[in-house]
Amino acid sequence: MKYMLLIYMDENGLSETERAQCYGESAQFAVQLSKSGQYLGAGPLHPTSTATSVRVRDNKRVVTDGPFAETREQLGGYFLIDSKNLDEAIGIAERIPAGRWGTVEIRPVMEIPGLPAS
């Protein structure tokens, strides 16, 4: 089953040195997951100041700068994994380096007919 591991943290909570170390550790972790066949994708996100939100209301597009909602922790990155079950996904999530500073939310990915194969 595929799981999206969403990483939330205060985007200003790390120094540049800590952020670089976290990225390096995350890349090494992704390599480990890849070797085990569980890695499907991962990546950090640029700060929320670079976000653009799009809504459609009454068939009209509304584009605004910034994230969808102001929160204490922001979505900072993700891992997309393939695991046998939720327990295995939890075991992977607890090893994500950014989890030491923030929260890792685990969401099963719905498989629906008609989507192109990755």
BATOR-674884 format. One line per 10 residues: number of its first residue (from 1); their letters; for each residue x, y, z of N, C-alpha, C. Coordinates in nm, 3 decimals, decimal comma. Layout:
NUM) a) X:Y:Z:X:Y:Z:X:Y:Z | ...
***
This chain:
1) mkymlliymd) 0,084:-0,118:0,000:0,000:0,000:0,000:0,088:0,124:0,000 | 0,043:0,226:-0,070:0,117:0,351:-0,073:0,072:0,441:0,041 | 0,172:0,508:0,101:0,145:0,605:0,207:0,220:0,733:0,175 | 0,153:0,846:0,201:0,216:0,977:0,192:0,251:1,017:0,334 | 0,378:1,045:0,357:0,424:1,090:0,487:0,449:1,240:0,477 | 0,361:1,317:0,535:0,365:1,463:0,525:0,439:1,520:0,646 | 0,538:1,601:0,620:0,624:1,654:0,725:0,585:1,798:0,755 | 0,541:1,822:0,879:0,501:1,955:0,924:0,598:2,003:1,030 | 0,639:2,127:1,018:0,725:2,187:1,120:0,726:2,338:1,102 | 0,777:2,408:1,202:0,793:2,553:1,191:0,903:2,578:1,089
11) englsetera) 0,867:2,638:0,976:0,965:2,656:0,869:1,080:2,748:0,907 | 1,066:2,821:1,016:1,175:2,906:1,065:1,240:2,847:1,189 | 1,210:2,721:1,219:1,257:2,659:1,342:1,397:2,602:1,338 | 1,459:2,596:1,220:1,594:2,540:1,208:1,691:2,646:1,159 | 1,813:2,637:1,208:1,919:2,723:1,155:1,957:2,668:1,017 | 2,031:2,745:0,941:2,074:2,698:0,809:2,159:2,571:0,821 | 2,242:2,564:0,925:2,326:2,446:0,948:2,239:2,325:0,979 | 2,140:2,342:1,066:2,049:2,232:1,101:1,969:2,188:0,979 | 1,924:2,285:0,898:1,846:2,252:0,778:1,930:2,172:0,679 | 2,054:2,214:0,658:2,143:2,141:0,566:2,169:2,000:0,617
21) qcygesaqfa) 2,189:1,987:0,747:2,210:1,854:0,805:2,085:1,767:0,788 | 1,968:1,824:0,810:1,843:1,751:0,795:1,824:1,705:0,651 | 1,853:1,792:0,554:1,842:1,754:0,413:1,938:1,641:0,379 | 2,061:1,648:0,429:2,158:1,543:0,404:2,114:1,410:0,463 | 2,066:1,412:0,587:2,018:1,290:0,651:1,895:1,236:0,580 | 1,808:1,325:0,533:1,688:1,282:0,462:1,723:1,216:0,329 | 1,823:1,270:0,260:1,866:1,210:0,133:1,924:1,070:0,159 | 2,002:1,056:0,265:2,057:0,923:0,299:1,944:0,826:0,334 | 1,845:0,874:0,406:1,731:0,790:0,441:1,654:0,748:0,316 | 1,638:0,840:0,221:1,569:0,807:0,095:1,645:0,698:0,019
31) vqlsksgqyl) 1,777:0,704:0,021:1,859:0,601:-0,044:1,835:0,466:0,022 | 1,830:0,463:0,156:1,802:0,339:0,229:1,665:0,282:0,189 | 1,563:0,370:0,184:1,430:0,325:0,145:1,428:0,274:0,001 | 1,505:0,339:-0,085:1,512:0,297:-0,224:1,571:0,158:-0,236 | 1,675:0,131:-0,159:1,739:-0,001:-0,162:1,643:-0,111:-0,114 | 1,551:-0,076:-0,024:1,455:-0,175:0,026:1,332:-0,185:-0,063 | 1,323:-0,100:-0,166:1,209:-0,103:-0,257:1,088:-0,027:-0,207 | 1,102:0,050:-0,099:0,989:0,121:-0,040:0,979:0,267:-0,083 | 1,082:0,319:-0,147:1,087:0,461:-0,183:1,012:0,484:-0,314 | 0,919:0,578:-0,312:0,849:0,617:-0,434:0,875:0,763:-0,470
41) gagplhptst) 0,914:0,844:-0,372:0,943:0,984:-0,398:0,958:1,060:-0,268 | 1,022:1,176:-0,274:1,038:1,261:-0,156:1,085:1,398:-0,201 | 1,065:1,497:-0,117:1,120:1,627:-0,147:1,079:1,731:-0,044 | 1,171:1,825:-0,018:1,135:1,939:0,067:1,060:2,042:-0,016 | 0,985:2,126:0,051:0,912:2,232:-0,018:0,975:2,367:0,015 | 0,965:2,460:-0,078:1,009:2,596:-0,053:0,918:2,657:0,055 | 0,960:2,765:0,120:0,880:2,827:0,227:0,741:2,869:0,181 | 0,651:2,883:0,278:0,514:2,921:0,245:0,505:3,058:0,178 | 0,607:3,141:0,195:0,607:3,272:0,129:0,610:3,258:-0,022 | 0,647:3,141:-0,074:0,650:3,118:-0,218:0,522:3,051:-0,268
51) atsvrvrdnk) 0,430:3,021:-0,176:0,308:2,947:-0,213:0,209:3,034:-0,288 | 0,133:2,969:-0,372:0,021:3,029:-0,442:-0,098:2,935:-0,424 | -0,212:2,990:-0,386:-0,332:2,908:-0,367:-0,432:2,941:-0,477 | -0,497:2,837:-0,528:-0,597:2,853:-0,634:-0,730:2,794:-0,586 | -0,833:2,870:-0,600:-0,968:2,825:-0,569:-1,058:2,856:-0,689 | -1,159:2,779:-0,707:-1,257:2,808:-0,811:-1,392:2,827:-0,742 | -1,448:2,944:-0,755:-1,577:2,977:-0,696:-1,667:3,034:-0,804 | -1,785:2,979:-0,815:-1,880:3,023:-0,919:-1,814:3,023:-1,057 | -1,738:2,916:-1,083:-1,668:2,898:-1,210:-1,565:3,005:-1,239 | -1,519:3,075:-1,137:-1,415:3,176:-1,154:-1,294:3,138:-1,070
61) rvvtdgpfae) -1,178:3,150:-1,131:-1,053:3,120:-1,062:-1,014:3,235:-0,972 | -0,979:3,202:-0,848:-0,930:3,300:-0,752:-0,790:3,256:-0,711 | -0,690:3,339:-0,742:-0,551:3,307:-0,712:-0,502:3,404:-0,604 | -0,445:3,346:-0,497:-0,392:3,429:-0,389:-0,250:3,385:-0,356 | -0,171:3,480:-0,311:-0,037:3,449:-0,264:-0,046:3,388:-0,126 | 0,044:3,295:-0,099:0,052:3,237:0,034:-0,018:3,104:0,044 | -0,003:3,041:0,160:-0,059:2,909:0,183:-0,211:2,915:0,203 | -0,272:2,799:0,203:-0,417:2,788:0,223:-0,458:2,840:0,360 | -0,379:2,808:0,463:-0,415:2,848:0,600:-0,290:2,887:0,677 | -0,306:2,978:0,769:-0,197:3,015:0,859:-0,199:2,917:0,975
71) treqlggyfl) -0,086:2,853:1,001:-0,077:2,755:1,109:0,057:2,769:1,180 | 0,067:2,705:1,296:0,191:2,707:1,373:0,299:2,624:1,304 | 0,259:2,511:1,245:0,352:2,427:1,167:0,306:2,428:1,022 | 0,402:2,429:0,931:0,371:2,433:0,789:0,415:2,302:0,723 | 0,349:2,268:0,613:0,390:2,153:0,535:0,525:2,185:0,473 | 0,626:2,107:0,510:0,762:2,137:0,466:0,819:2,037:0,369 | 0,756:1,921:0,355:0,808:1,820:0,264:0,729:1,692:0,276 | 0,774:1,590:0,204:0,700:1,464:0,202:0,791:1,349:0,164 | 0,748:1,231:0,200:0,800:1,105:0,147:0,679:1,028:0,097 | 0,689:0,968:-0,019:0,587:0,878:-0,071:0,649:0,740:-0,067
81) idsknldeai) 0,585:0,649:0,007:0,644:0,517:0,028:0,547:0,407:-0,010 | 0,601:0,287:-0,022:0,522:0,166:-0,040:0,553:0,077:0,079 | 0,453:0,042:0,157:0,477:-0,044:0,274:0,365:-0,147:0,285 | 0,394:-0,251:0,361:0,298:-0,361:0,376:0,171:-0,317:0,448 | 0,189:-0,229:0,549:0,075:-0,192:0,631:0,108:-0,064:0,709 | 0,011:-0,018:0,788:0,029:0,105:0,864:0,142:0,092:0,966 | 0,153:-0,023:1,031:0,261:-0,040:1,129:0,398:-0,020:1,065 | 0,417:-0,075:0,946:0,545:-0,057:0,877:0,563:0,089:0,838 | 0,456:0,156:0,795:0,463:0,298:0,759:0,500:0,383:0,881 | 0,446:0,348:0,998:0,481:0,420:1,121:0,629:0,402:1,152
91) giaeripagr) 0,679:0,281:1,132:0,821:0,255:1,155:0,911:0,338:1,063 | 0,866:0,359:0,942:0,941:0,442:0,848:0,930:0,589:0,889 | 0,809:0,633:0,923:0,786:0,773:0,959:0,869:0,815:1,079 | 0,886:0,725:1,175:0,961:0,764:1,295:1,110:0,781:1,267 | 1,156:0,735:1,152:1,297:0,749:1,117:1,325:0,870:1,029 | 1,222:0,945:0,990:1,241:1,065:0,908:1,309:1,171:0,994 | 1,424:1,222:0,952:1,500:1,317:1,034:1,420:1,439:1,081 | 1,337:1,497:0,996:1,263:1,618:1,034:1,162:1,592:1,145 | 1,128:1,468:1,169:1,037:1,435:1,278:1,090:1,473:1,414 | 1,220:1,494:1,424:1,280:1,536:1,551:1,239:1,679:1,587
101) wgtveirpvm) 1,200:1,759:1,489:1,162:1,898:1,511:1,014:1,923:1,488 | 0,949:1,836:1,414:0,810:1,860:1,377:0,725:1,736:1,391 | 0,628:1,724:1,302:0,530:1,616:1,303:0,527:1,549:1,167 | 0,517:1,417:1,166:0,500:1,344:1,040:0,359:1,285:1,040 | 0,278:1,330:0,947:0,142:1,279:0,930:0,145:1,168:0,826 | 0,083:1,057:0,857:0,080:0,941:0,766:-0,060:0,932:0,707 | -0,066:0,933:0,573:-0,196:0,923:0,505:-0,189:0,815:0,398 | -0,279:0,716:0,403:-0,283:0,618:0,295:-0,326:0,686:0,166 | -0,267:0,643:0,056:-0,300:0,700:-0,075:-0,409:0,614:-0,138 | -0,516:0,678:-0,179:-0,626:0,605:-0,244:-0,585:0,567:-0,386
111) eipglpas) -0,615:0,448:-0,421:-0,591:0,402:-0,558:-0,726:0,403:-0,628 | -0,738:0,485:-0,730:-0,865:0,493:-0,804:-0,841:0,459:-0,950 | -0,937:0,396:-1,014:-0,921:0,361:-1,155:-0,911:0,486:-1,243 | -0,835:0,476:-1,349:-0,825:0,583:-1,446:-0,704:0,673:-1,431 | -0,631:0,660:-1,317:-0,511:0,740:-1,302:-0,398:0,677:-1,383 | -0,314:0,757:-1,446:-0,201:0,698:-1,520:-0,103:0,630:-1,424 | -0,040:0,527:-1,471:0,062:0,458:-1,390:0,183:0,550:-1,375 | 0,247:0,543:-1,261:0,363:0,630:-1,239:0,488:0,574:-1,302
***
